[in-house]
Amino acid sequence: MPKLAPLTKLILTAAVSVWALLIPTLAGQVALCGGQLLLLVLYRPTGKHFKAALGLAVFAVMLTGIQYVFGSTLEFSLMSGLKMFAMSLIFVFLLATTRLQDLTAALVSQCRIPYEYAFMFTSALRFVPDFLEESQAVREAQACRGYVFRGNPLKRLRDYVAIVEPLVLRAVSRSETMAMSLELRGFGSRGRRQFTADVALGIADYAAMSLMLALTVGLAILR
């Protein structure tokens, strides 16, 4: 499969979100989710990205169940879960197949976004998997100390404070360290940015973007 440029994957991310909103049938939503899973497999990501996809699938099932329990029809509940899964899974594909420095270069050099905003966006994406790993580590550490996350919803909510508080403290410490490091490296200084990453568009990228445009227009017309 040809390697797509970061800009093409960014456009694909936006396009999939639009398609999830435009597709009116369950079969179409299932096809959209299946296509993303196939695309993810073809790019051969690491195991943690498959775990993220599995976590999103579990959350989609929970969302479907909550919608159905609170009075929505089965079809509406399934559509809500599939739409959420489709719109979230494409970000897993983006993170699994794109280096963040390449994404930053594409945002600055091709989308003309100021470097500071592009850096903030990619930094937020970078810390998502780290945050999930830290939450799992904190939960295991608290379980070793005797915390049992069972019981009624109110008790479980109170117990989860034991996870949230360490996570917040670690996040604040990490942000302070990162801010100090950026300041020492002269972040924010004026001047032309130079990138060594190759983010140029190729024939496959133009073909993919043409196909995405055609699908979006077609779905909008059929809608």
LINURHU-V237053 format. One record per backbone hydrogen bond with DSSP energy under -1.0 kcal/mol. CO is the residue of the C=O (numbers start at 1). NH is the residue of the N-H. If there is no record, write none. Layout:
{{CO	NH} {CO	NH}}
//
This chain:
{{5	9} {6	10} {7	11} {8	12} {9	13} {10	14} {11	15} {12	16} {13	17} {14	18} {15	19} {16	20} {17	21} {18	22} {19	23} {25	29} {26	30} {27	31} {28	32} {29	33} {30	34} {31	35} {32	36} {33	37} {34	38} {35	39} {36	40} {37	41} {38	42} {39	43} {41	44} {46	50} {47	51} {48	52} {49	53} {50	54} {51	55} {52	56} {53	57} {54	58} {55	59} {56	60} {57	61} {58	62} {59	63} {60	64} {61	65} {62	66} {63	67} {64	68} {65	69} {66	70} {67	72} {68	71} {73	77} {74	78} {75	79} {76	80} {77	81} {78	82} {79	83} {80	84} {81	85} {82	86} {83	87} {84	88} {85	89} {86	90} {88	91} {88	92} {89	93} {90	94} {91	95} {92	96} {93	97} {99	103} {100	104} {101	105} {102	106} {103	107} {104	108} {105	109} {106	110} {106	111} {107	113} {114	118} {115	119} {116	120} {117	121} {118	122} {119	123} {120	124} {121	125} {122	126} {123	127} {127	131} {128	132} {129	133} {130	134} {131	135} {132	136} {133	137} {134	138} {135	139} {136	140} {137	141} {138	142} {139	143} {140	144} {142	147} {143	146} {148	150} {152	156} {153	157} {154	158} {155	159} {156	160} {159	162} {160	163} {160	164} {161	165} {163	167} {164	168} {165	169} {166	170} {167	171} {168	172} {169	173} {170	174} {171	175} {172	176} {173	177} {174	178} {175	179} {176	180} {177	181} {178	182} {179	183} {180	184} {181	185} {182	187} {183	186} {186	189} {202	206} {203	207} {204	208} {205	209} {206	210} {207	211} {208	212} {209	213} {210	214} {211	215} {212	216} {213	217} {214	218} {215	219} {216	220} {217	221} {218	222} {219	223}}
//
